[in-house]
Amino acid sequence: MSTLKERITEDMKAAMRAKEAERLGTIRLLLAACKQKEVDERIELDDAAVIAVVDKLIKQRKDSVAAYSQAGRSDLADKESAEIAVLEVYLPQRLSEAEIAEAVAATVAEVGATGPGDMGKVMGAVKARLAGKADMGLVSAAVKKALQP
């Protein structure tokens, strides 16, 4: 089975052949971010690390979409949204809100958390368990809800 990085490289070649300029640009951006992380940390990225890079890029794009929408620049917001759609292809199937709530409840019980003061402890444990499988914004909201007195 090929790695996620190899799949992204093959998709880049396919986008070149199909002359899909926007998709090609986004895929190249992703590969550059992966390469930068490899050079900075002197490691070879595995699939989990590539997924973390994709997650980071998507989060940046979502922040940009919100800023551009607020500023009335729908043209730029649409471009960022298109990049999000290209990047999301490389993420594994995301957990639903119910599955996230279930995992958070199990972690709260494991850690023995009792209130909002244990948020950091619970987030650390949940983040390790759900990294790459769930949107951390939804996870954070679920943890806050679970720790409500």
Buried (B, 14 or more C-beta within 10 A) or exposed (E): EEEBBEBBBEBBEEBBEEEBEEBBBBBBBBBEBBEEBBEEEEEEBEBEBBBBBBBEBBBBBBEBBEEBBEEEBEEBBEBBBBBBEBBEEBBEEBBEBEBBBEBBBEBBEEBEBEEEEBBEBBBEBBBEBBBBBBBBEBBBBBBBEBBEE
